[in-house]
Amino acid sequence: MVALRGKEIDAFLARPDAGRPIILLYGPDAGLVRERADALIASSVDDPNDPFSLVRLDGDELSAEPSRLVDEAMTVPLFGGRRAIRVRAGSRSFAGGIETLAEMNVKDCRIVIEAGELRPESPLRKACERAKTAVAIGCYPDTERDLARLMDDELRIANLRIAQDARAALMSFLGGDRQASRNELRKLTLYAHGKGEVTLDDVMAVVADASELKLDPIVDGAFAGRPDIVETEFAKAMIAGTYPGVIISAAQRQAAWLHKSALAIADGQPASAVLDGGFPRLHFSRKPAVETALRNFSVAKLAAVIEQLATAALDTRKQSMLAAAIAQRTLMAIAANAKRRG
């Protein structure tokens, strides 16, 4: 069984084994799947733009004729050189082609297959894990350690340092999709170019605004007791490819901010002063929803919501295939709870 884990993945990607030319990349982090596929293709051919060097195939089309994969892999280039085949797996199986190809002597051709989440019993995953000439690599949302390494790599390339508070804030905005995280980091390093050090203001100006823009309506709708808004905006976020765990993280930050604000109001501070004096500064368009949230939730209820969201965050990581259902159910529960008094 050839299913790589942890450091084995990094070692294989740095120096792919020629004896295992069939590589399956699968998992919920589509950005990481694409990034690893791009790297493997780049190391497999001299020119990825040459149609004679790189062949692109659709998995659903292959399912009707799996032998085509074998034909393409065994084709000898007219002018020699290395070749690669990039397959985008769909809903239909072409595992038969993989099983046949795995028994053949493939020379100077790498087959890279990109797929979404696959169950252990998936024919495609089983075929690649069983074959001696294939390898299966799971691509899951980055851990805190992965994000720290990604952040350090991008900052080092840009010759930048980062303040400790900026680092902590930035970490909370990343994750879920490797490519999206890397894009945000590169946007930040471009913004801070020439400054020497990335500050909290830089992070809030660049990454926070982009990360929160599409999530605010979902989170505000939940705490304002508007399940209709939660349902509509959550569906939009899923269509846009937003990782559900990112939405839960945004809700956690909002719950913590609301809890802190509710405590301040309970101590006698005017609500207007609390809303105007927070950091990051609350956008005027969100004030009505936040004011409603503070009326809906007491300090005790917000503490319970914080625990509820922490459980949801853990569950989305443990059960990535159910992450969307877990996140939506939690947010809808918060919206229902907002309407209850006491």
C-alpha positions in Angstrom: 0.0 0.0 0.0 1.6 3.3 -1.2 -0.1 6.2 0.6 2.4 8.8 1.7 2.1 10.7 5.0 3.8 13.7 6.5 7.5 14.1 5.7 7.3 11.3 3.2 5.2 13.6 1.0 7.7 16.4 1.1 10.6 14.0 0.3 8.7 12.5 -2.6 7.6 15.9 -4.1 11.2 17.2 -3.8 12.5 14.1 -5.7 9.8 12.1 -7.3 10.5 8.4 -7.6 10.9 7.4 -11.3 9.7 3.9 -10.4 6.3 5.3 -9.3 5.2 7.4 -12.3 1.5 7.4 -11.4 0.7 10.0 -8.8 -2.8 10.6 -7.4 -3.4 13.9 -5.5 -6.7 14.0 -3.7 -8.4 15.8 -0.8 -10.5 18.7 0.3 -7.8 21.4 -0.2 -8.2 22.0 -3.9 -5.5 24.7 -3.8 -2.9 22.3 -2.4 -3.9 19.7 -5.0 -3.3 22.2 -7.8 0.0 23.5 -6.2 1.4 20.0 -5.9 0.2 19.0 -9.4 1.8 22.2 -10.9 5.2 21.4 -9.1 5.1 17.7 -10.3 4.3 18.7 -13.9 7.0 21.4 -13.9 9.6 18.8 -12.9 8.4 16.3 -15.4 8.6 18.2 -18.7 10.9 20.8 -20.2 8.0 23.0 -21.4 4.5 22.6 -19.8 3.1 24.7 -22.6 4.1 22.2 -25.3 1.1 20.0 -26.2 3.4 17.2 -27.3 5.1 17.2 -23.9 2.0 17.6 -21.7 -1.3 15.9 -22.4 -4.4 17.0 -20.5 -7.2 14.5 -20.0 -10.7 14.6 -18.4 -11.4 11.8 -16.0 -15.1 11.5 -17.0 -14.2 11.2 -20.6 -11.6 8.5 -19.7 -14.2 6.5 -17.9 -15.8 5.7 -21.3 -12.4 4.6 -22.7 -9.9 3.9 -19.9 -7.5 2.3 -22.5 -6.8 5.8 -23.8 -4.8 6.6 -20.7 -2.6 3.6 -21.4 -2.2 4.6 -25.1 -1.1 8.1 -24.1 1.3 7.0 -21.4 3.0 4.4 -23.8 3.3 6.8 -26.7 6.9 7.5 -27.7 7.5 11.2 -28.6 8.5 11.7 -32.3 11.4 14.0 -31.2 12.1 12.3 -27.9 12.1 14.0 -24.5 10.1 13.6 -21.3 6.3 13.6 -21.3 3.5 14.0 -18.7 -0.2 13.4 -18.5 -2.4 15.5 -16.3 -5.8 14.1 -15.5 -8.7 15.9 -13.8 -10.8 13.2 -12.1 -14.5 13.7 -12.1 -17.4 11.7 -10.8 -16.8 8.7 -13.0 -14.2 6.0 -12.5 -11.4 5.2 -14.8 -9.6 3.0 -12.3 -9.4 0.2 -14.9 -7.0 2.3 -16.9 -4.8 2.8 -13.8 -4.8 -0.9 -13.0 -3.7 -1.8 -16.5 -1.1 0.9 -16.7 0.3 -0.1 -13.3 1.3 -3.4 -14.7 3.2 -1.9 -17.6 6.7 -0.5 -17.9 6.1 3.3 -18.3 9.2 5.2 -19.4 9.9 8.9 -19.4 6.2 9.7 -18.7 4.6 10.9 -15.5 0.9 10.6 -14.9 -0.5 13.2 -12.4 -4.1 12.8 -11.4 -6.0 15.5 -9.5 -9.1 14.6 -7.5 -11.3 16.0 -4.7 -12.0 14.1 -1.5 -12.0 10.4 -2.1 -13.2 7.7 0.4 -10.8 4.8 1.2 -13.0 2.5 -0.8 -13.0 4.7 -3.9 -11.9 2.6 -6.9 -9.4 5.3 -8.1 -7.8 5.7 -4.6 -7.7 1.9 -4.1 -6.1 1.3 -7.5 -3.3 3.9 -6.8 -2.7 2.7 -3.3 -2.4 -0.9 -4.3 -0.2 -0.5 -7.4 3.6 -0.7 -6.9 4.1 1.9 -9.6 1.7 4.5 -8.2 1.5 6.7 -5.1 -1.5 8.4 -3.5 -1.0 11.7 -1.6 -3.8 13.2 0.5 -4.1 17.0 0.4 -5.7 18.4 3.5 -6.1 21.9 5.0 -2.9 23.2 6.4 -2.1 22.8 10.1 -0.8 25.7 12.2 2.7 24.4 11.6 2.2 24.2 7.8 0.9 27.8 7.8 3.8 29.0 9.8 6.2 27.4 7.4 4.3 28.8 4.4 4.3 32.3 5.9 8.1 32.1 6.7 8.9 30.9 3.2 7.0 33.8 1.5 8.4 36.4 3.9 12.0 35.1 3.4 11.6 35.3 -0.4 10.4 39.0 0.0 13.2 39.7 2.5 10.6 40.8 5.1 10.2 40.3 8.8 6.8 40.3 10.6 5.8 41.7 14.0 4.6 39.2 16.6 1.1 40.6 16.8 0.9 40.8 13.0 1.9 37.2 12.8 -0.8 36.0 15.2 -3.5 38.0 13.3 -2.3 36.8 9.9 -2.3 33.2 11.1 -6.0 33.5 11.9 -6.9 34.6 8.4 -5.1 31.8 6.6 -5.9 28.2 6.0 -8.5 26.0 4.2 -7.0 26.4 0.8 -3.2 26.4 0.2 -3.4 28.4 -3.0 -5.6 31.1 -1.4 -3.3 31.4 1.6 -0.3 31.7 -0.6 -2.0 34.4 -2.8 -2.9 36.4 0.3 0.7 36.2 1.6 2.1 37.3 -1.7 -0.4 40.2 -1.8 0.7 41.2 1.7 4.4 41.0 0.8 3.8 43.2 -2.2 2.0 45.7 -0.1 4.8 45.8 2.5 7.6 45.8 -0.1 10.5 48.0 1.0 9.3 48.4 4.6 11.5 45.7 6.1 8.8 44.5 8.6 5.1 43.6 8.2 3.0 45.3 10.8 -0.5 44.5 12.2 -1.8 47.5 10.3 -0.5 46.0 7.0 -2.3 42.7 7.8 -5.6 44.4 8.7 -5.4 46.6 5.6 -4.7 43.8 3.1 -5.5 40.3 4.3 -8.3 41.0 6.8 -10.4 43.1 4.5 -10.2 40.5 1.7 -10.8 37.5 4.1 -13.8 39.0 5.9 -15.6 40.8 3.1 -17.5 37.7 1.9 -17.9 36.2 5.4 -19.3 39.2 7.3 -22.9 38.7 6.0 -22.9 35.1 7.2 -21.5 35.8 10.6 -23.6 39.0 11.2 -26.7 37.1 10.0 -26.1 34.4 12.5 -25.6 36.7 15.5 -28.5 38.9 14.4 -30.9 36.0 14.4 -31.3 35.9 10.6 -31.2 32.2 9.5 -32.5 33.2 6.1 -29.4 35.4 5.5 -27.1 32.7 6.9 -28.6 30.1 4.5 -28.3 32.3 1.4 -24.9 33.7 2.1 -23.5 30.4 3.2 -24.6 28.8 -0.1 -22.8 31.6 -2.0 -19.6 31.0 0.0 -19.7 27.3 -0.8 -20.2 28.0 -4.5 -17.2 30.4 -4.3 -15.1 27.6 -2.9 -14.7 29.0 0.6 -13.5 26.4 3.1 -16.2 26.0 5.9 -13.6 26.1 8.6 -12.7 29.6 7.6 -16.3 30.7 8.2 -16.3 29.1 11.6 -13.0 30.9 12.4 -14.6 34.2 11.5 -17.6 33.4 13.7 -15.2 32.6 16.6 -13.5 36.0 16.2 -16.8 37.7 16.2 -18.1 35.8 19.2 -14.9 36.7 21.1 -15.3 40.4 20.1 -19.0 40.4 21.1 -18.2 38.8 24.4 -15.6 41.4 25.2 -18.0 44.2 24.2 -20.8 42.7 26.2 -18.6 42.7 29.3 -17.6 46.3 28.7 -21.2 47.3 28.4 -22.1 45.4 31.5 -19.4 47.4 33.3 -21.1 50.6 32.4 -19.5 51.6 29.1 -22.0 53.1 26.5 -22.6 50.7 23.7 -21.8 53.5 21.2 -18.4 54.0 22.7 -17.7 50.2 22.6 -18.7 50.0 18.9 -16.7 53.1 17.8 -13.6 52.3 19.9 -12.9 48.6 18.9 -10.0 47.4 16.9 -10.2 46.7 14.0 -12.7 49.5 13.6 -16.2 48.3 12.8 -17.4 49.3 9.4 -20.5 51.5 9.6 -22.5 49.2 7.4 -22.2 46.4 10.0 -23.2 48.5 13.1 -27.0 47.7 12.9 -26.3 44.0 12.8 -23.8 44.1 15.6 -26.1 46.2 17.8 -28.8 43.6 17.3 -26.3 40.9 18.2 -25.4 42.6 21.5 -29.1 42.9 22.3 -29.7 39.2 21.5 -26.8 37.7 23.5 -25.9 38.1 27.1 -22.4 37.6 28.4 -23.4 34.0 29.5 -25.0 33.2 26.1 -21.9 34.4 24.3 -19.6 32.3 26.4 -21.8 29.2 25.5 -21.6 30.2 21.8 -17.8 30.4 22.0 -17.7 26.8 23.3 -20.2 25.8 20.6 -18.0 27.3 17.9 -14.8 25.7 19.3 -16.5 22.3 19.1 -17.6 23.0 15.5 -14.0 24.1 14.6 -12.6 20.8 15.9 -15.4 18.8 14.2 -14.7 20.4 10.8 -11.1 19.3 11.0 -11.9 15.8 12.1 -14.6 15.3 9.6 -13.6 17.3 6.6 -16.2 15.6 4.3 -18.9 16.9 6.6 -17.3 20.3 7.2 -19.9 22.3 5.3 -22.8 20.6 7.0 -21.2 21.0 10.4 -20.5 24.7 9.9 -23.9 25.5 8.4 -25.8 23.7 11.2 -23.7 25.5 13.9 -24.4 28.9 12.4 -28.1 28.2 11.9 -28.2 27.1 15.6 -26.6 30.4 16.7 -29.2 32.3 14.6 -32.1 30.4 16.2 -30.6 30.9 19.7 -30.3 34.7 19.0 -34.1 34.9 18.9 -34.5 33.3 22.3 -34.6 35.5 25.3 -32.9 34.8 28.5 
